[in-house]
């Protein structure tokens, strides 16, 4: 019996061995944005575990685009060089290596979560002034971001392009643009954080302008034979904010600009949003975008069971399944899921001799 979860997924010239994606998960574990042994083990073990794609965490396109001082970065050549051996290891294990590139915007300059996660003042040690579409802080304790001017907008476009080029040089085969979770590009999309009165604010067309300009610029340098993904927050979960209807319009434009997959998450725009989290709670967003726009989507969010993932795919709610927390609990979830579904998935030869299947 064929199970959809373990069927190949072809995207341009790239074929994923199955539909399981390791979602990008920030590790807050670098000196100066440079990947370390931690990243080799974190990403490499999940490639060994059988995932079809392993996506490196949100990697800052500039120093001011970090969430915390410990964020992974891809704004210089040293950072790309450090990622290259990790990419090669993932490829050797049969996983497609991917990376998400990002700018934290008004949510920048905070402590790592395990250091408390509090905002760091711009004039404090290790702090800096966040930027955003408007001088509206993420919360009362966050710094008021500097509203971006024309030169700032041009810089961030160039930063995303340079990051895409470095990702290619490091060997990544899928690139994802982070337009979700209240970070810079999402903050331009949402009327909650974007109250500009120029060509980058106001109407939906204007609020989409910077994210679409960056998509165009990145697609122009990201090779035609390699897939480009975008992660969106399908809704802010706040009345008057970004919502599924606007997300559908954005997805239509992204499709026209050569984006291959929409990775459907939600939230992150305000600290007090009431989110009805539960098993598969974001899957309807992936289904809606897939049906209305005719573009492949990825479902993510509290997907933990093999049959749950299979159900989403068989019922054509999404084309891929991204896991985060469950793959932290068990890097070998794909191998166990295959056994549960009765699929004879090859274990790494170093382990297979132990007759684990």
MARDRENVEX-663928 format. One line per field, with one value per residue (C-alpha): x, y, z; chain. Coordinates in steps of 0.2 Angstrom, whole numbers, plus 5000, padded with zeros to 4 digits. Layout:
BEGIN
c1	c(X, ...) .
c2	c(Y, ...) .
c3	c(Z, ...) .
chain	c(A, ...) .
***
This chain:
BEGIN
c1	c(5000, 5007, 5006, 5006, 5018, 5032, 5029, 5042, 5039, 5046, 5049, 5058, 5074, 5074, 5065, 5061, 5062, 5046, 5034, 5041, 5050, 5060, 5053, 5065, 5068, 5079, 5092, 5100, 5117, 5130, 5144, 5143, 5130, 5142, 5135, 5143, 5144, 5127, 5120, 5129, 5121, 5104, 5101, 5112, 5103, 5086, 5093, 5099, 5082, 5074, 5066, 5064, 5069, 5079, 5077, 5090, 5083, 5078, 5095, 5097, 5101, 5110, 5116, 5101, 5089, 5093, 5080, 5094, 5113, 5114, 5105, 5111, 5116, 5120, 5126, 5144, 5155, 5161, 5144, 5140, 5157, 5152, 5136, 5143, 5149, 5132, 5124, 5135, 5132, 5113, 5114, 5124, 5110, 5098, 5089, 5086, 5095, 5085, 5087, 5075, 5081, 5074, 5074, 5067, 5061, 5053, 5055, 5074, 5086, 5079, 5088, 5088, 5072, 5083, 5091, 5074, 5068, 5067, 5069, 5087, 5087, 5095, 5108, 5111, 5126, 5122, 5107, 5103, 5088, 5075, 5068, 5050, 5037, 5031, 5037, 5026, 5034, 5029, 5025, 5026, 5043, 5050, 5060, 5051, 5057, 5064, 5053, 5062, 5066, 5070, 5088, 5083, 5071, 5084, 5097, 5085, 5081, 5100, 5103, 5090, 5098, 5115, 5109, 5101, 5117, 5127, 5114, 5117, 5136, 5134, 5125, 5107, 5094, 5078, 5077, 5062, 5058, 5051, 5035, 5028, 5027, 5028, 5045, 5050, 5041, 5025, 5025, 5024, 5009, 4999, 4989, 4992, 5011, 5011, 5003, 5013, 5006, 5018, 5019, 5023, 5008, 4989, 4981, 4984, 4993, 5005, 5008, 5012, 5025, 5041, 5038, 5034, 5049, 5061, 5053, 5056, 5074, 5078, 5070, 5081, 5096, 5090, 5093, 5078, 5080, 5079, 5063, 5058, 5047, 5038, 5032, 5017, 5006, 4989, 4981, 4986, 4972, 4967, 4952, 4957, 4974, 4981, 4970, 4967, 4958, 4973, 4985, 4976, 4979, 4997, 4999, 4992, 5005, 5019, 5014, 5015, 5032, 5039, 5036, 5034, 5027, 5017, 5022, 5006, 5009, 5000, 5001, 5016, 5010, 5005, 5009, 4991, 4983, 4971, 4976, 4966, 4980, 4976, 4982, 4983, 4975, 4984, 4980, 4964, 4975, 4986, 4970, 4962, 4977, 4980, 4962, 4960, 4977, 4982, 4999, 5007, 5006, 5014, 5004, 5013, 5007, 5005, 5006, 5013, 5005, 5009, 4991, 4987, 5000, 4994, 4976, 4981, 4990, 4977, 4963, 4973, 4974, 4992, 5007, 5020, 5020, 5032, 5036, 5045, 5042, 5039, 5056, 5064, 5057, 5062, 5074, 5070, 5051, 5051, 5058, 5046, 5031, 5036, 5036, 5019, 5012, 5019, 5032, 5049, 5060, 5078, 5087, 5105, 5117, 5126, 5110, 5101, 5113, 5104, 5088, 5078, 5065) .
c2	c(5000, 5017, 5031, 5049, 5054, 5043, 5047, 5058, 5077, 5085, 5103, 5110, 5100, 5094, 5078, 5076, 5058, 5060, 5074, 5077, 5094, 5099, 5116, 5130, 5131, 5145, 5138, 5155, 5146, 5155, 5167, 5181, 5172, 5158, 5140, 5129, 5110, 5112, 5115, 5101, 5089, 5098, 5098, 5083, 5071, 5075, 5072, 5055, 5053, 5052, 5068, 5073, 5091, 5099, 5118, 5128, 5141, 5159, 5166, 5185, 5194, 5208, 5211, 5222, 5208, 5196, 5192, 5190, 5192, 5173, 5171, 5162, 5174, 5174, 5192, 5188, 5175, 5167, 5162, 5154, 5145, 5138, 5131, 5123, 5107, 5105, 5106, 5093, 5081, 5083, 5079, 5064, 5057, 5060, 5075, 5091, 5105, 5121, 5138, 5151, 5169, 5183, 5200, 5202, 5220, 5227, 5211, 5212, 5215, 5203, 5190, 5172, 5163, 5153, 5169, 5176, 5183, 5201, 5215, 5223, 5242, 5250, 5258, 5243, 5230, 5219, 5229, 5239, 5249, 5239, 5245, 5243, 5250, 5262, 5268, 5256, 5244, 5225, 5227, 5240, 5233, 5233, 5248, 5259, 5254, 5267, 5269, 5264, 5277, 5275, 5270, 5258, 5249, 5248, 5241, 5227, 5222, 5221, 5211, 5198, 5196, 5194, 5182, 5172, 5171, 5166, 5152, 5146, 5146, 5136, 5123, 5125, 5118, 5127, 5144, 5151, 5169, 5173, 5183, 5177, 5179, 5197, 5199, 5213, 5207, 5202, 5219, 5228, 5217, 5219, 5235, 5233, 5237, 5246, 5263, 5272, 5285, 5282, 5269, 5255, 5258, 5260, 5249, 5230, 5233, 5245, 5234, 5220, 5231, 5227, 5209, 5207, 5218, 5207, 5191, 5198, 5202, 5186, 5175, 5185, 5178, 5161, 5149, 5144, 5126, 5128, 5130, 5146, 5145, 5158, 5156, 5167, 5170, 5167, 5177, 5188, 5181, 5199, 5209, 5222, 5213, 5202, 5188, 5173, 5184, 5195, 5180, 5172, 5188, 5188, 5170, 5173, 5187, 5176, 5162, 5174, 5179, 5161, 5155, 5137, 5133, 5143, 5137, 5141, 5147, 5160, 5173, 5182, 5200, 5205, 5197, 5196, 5187, 5173, 5158, 5143, 5131, 5112, 5097, 5103, 5120, 5129, 5115, 5124, 5139, 5127, 5119, 5136, 5143, 5127, 5127, 5145, 5149, 5132, 5132, 5119, 5122, 5115, 5112, 5116, 5117, 5103, 5089, 5074, 5058, 5048, 5045, 5063, 5069, 5055, 5061, 5079, 5074, 5061, 5073, 5086, 5099, 5101, 5094, 5093, 5092, 5102, 5097, 5106, 5101, 5083, 5082, 5090, 5076, 5063, 5066, 5049, 5052, 5049, 5032, 5028, 5035, 5023, 5008, 5013, 5015, 4999, 5007, 4999, 5014, 5011, 5016, 5023, 5008, 5012, 5008, 4996, 4981, 4981, 4976, 4990, 4989) .
c3	c(5000, 4995, 5009, 5003, 5017, 5010, 4991, 4983, 4980, 4964, 4964, 4949, 4948, 4966, 4973, 4991, 4996, 5006, 5012, 5029, 5032, 5047, 5050, 5054, 5072, 5080, 5091, 5097, 5098, 5088, 5091, 5078, 5068, 5063, 5063, 5076, 5080, 5088, 5071, 5063, 5076, 5076, 5058, 5053, 5065, 5058, 5040, 5047, 5054, 5037, 5034, 5016, 5019, 5033, 5034, 5044, 5056, 5052, 5046, 5048, 5032, 5042, 5060, 5064, 5057, 5071, 5084, 5097, 5098, 5096, 5080, 5065, 5051, 5033, 5030, 5028, 5019, 5035, 5040, 5023, 5024, 5041, 5034, 5019, 5028, 5037, 5020, 5013, 5027, 5025, 5007, 5010, 5022, 5007, 5014, 5003, 5012, 5014, 5023, 5028, 5027, 5038, 5045, 5063, 5060, 5076, 5086, 5085, 5099, 5112, 5124, 5119, 5126, 5138, 5144, 5148, 5131, 5137, 5125, 5125, 5125, 5110, 5121, 5132, 5129, 5115, 5110, 5094, 5088, 5078, 5062, 5055, 5043, 5057, 5074, 5083, 5096, 5096, 5115, 5129, 5134, 5116, 5109, 5097, 5080, 5068, 5053, 5038, 5025, 5006, 5009, 5022, 5011, 4997, 5010, 5015, 4997, 4994, 5010, 5005, 4988, 4996, 5008, 4994, 4984, 5000, 5003, 4985, 4988, 5004, 4994, 4999, 4987, 4993, 4999, 5010, 5013, 5030, 5029, 5045, 5064, 5065, 5058, 5046, 5030, 5039, 5048, 5031, 5027, 5042, 5045, 5064, 5062, 5046, 5047, 5033, 5021, 5007, 4993, 5006, 5017, 5017, 5004, 5002, 4986, 4995, 5011, 4999, 4989, 4999, 5001, 4983, 4978, 4988, 4981, 4963, 4968, 4976, 4962, 4950, 4958, 4965, 4950, 4940, 4943, 4962, 4972, 4981, 4996, 5006, 5024, 5029, 5044, 5036, 5050, 5064, 5075, 5078, 5072, 5059, 5056, 5042, 5038, 5027, 5013, 5011, 5013, 4998, 4987, 4993, 4988, 4971, 4968, 4975, 4963, 4948, 4954, 4953, 4971, 4972, 4989, 5002, 5020, 5030, 5048, 5058, 5072, 5079, 5076, 5093, 5110, 5116, 5101, 5107, 5096, 5097, 5096, 5094, 5084, 5066, 5069, 5055, 5042, 5036, 5030, 5020, 5012, 5008, 5000, 4990, 4983, 4980, 4972, 4965, 4973, 4983, 5002, 5018, 5034, 5050, 5068, 5082, 5069, 5079, 5073, 5057, 5053, 5056, 5043, 5031, 5033, 5029, 5013, 5007, 5009, 4999, 5013, 5009, 4999, 5013, 5032, 5042, 5060, 5073, 5092, 5087, 5078, 5094, 5104, 5091, 5077, 5070, 5069, 5050, 5053, 5066, 5056, 5042, 5053, 5060, 5042, 5036, 5025, 5023, 5024, 5023, 5040, 5038, 5035, 5051, 5061, 5049, 5053, 5070, 5062, 5068, 5054) .
chain	c(A, A, A, A, A, A, A, A, A, A, A, A, A, A, A, A, A, A, A, A, A, A, A, A, A, A, A, A, A, A, A, A, A, A, A, A, A, A, A, A, A, A, A, A, A, A, A, A, A, A, A, A, A, A, A, A, A, A, A, A, A, A, A, A, A, A, A, A, A, A, A, A, A, A, A, A, A, A, A, A, A, A, A, A, A, A, A, A, A, A, A, A, A, A, A, A, A, A, A, A, A, A, A, A, A, A, A, A, A, A, A, A, A, A, A, A, A, A, A, A, A, A, A, A, A, A, A, A, A, A, A, A, A, A, A, A, A, A, A, A, A, A, A, A, A, A, A, A, A, A, A, A, A, A, A, A, A, A, A, A, A, A, A, A, A, A, A, A, A, A, A, A, A, A, A, A, A, A, A, A, A, A, A, A, A, A, A, A, A, A, A, A, A, A, A, A, A, A, A, A, A, A, A, A, A, A, A, A, A, A, A, A, A, A, A, A, A, A, A, A, A, A, A, A, A, A, A, A, A, A, A, A, A, A, A, A, A, A, A, A, A, A, A, A, A, A, A, A, A, A, A, A, A, A, A, A, A, A, A, A, A, A, A, A, A, A, A, A, A, A, A, A, A, A, A, A, A, A, A, A, A, A, A, A, A, A, A, A, A, A, A, A, A, A, A, A, A, A, A, A, A, A, A, A, A, A, A, A, A, A, A, A, A, A, A, A, A, A, A, A, A, A, A, A, A, A, A, A, A, A, A, A, A, A, A, A, A, A, A, A, A, A, A, A, A, A, A, A, A, A, A, A, A, A, A, A, A) .
***
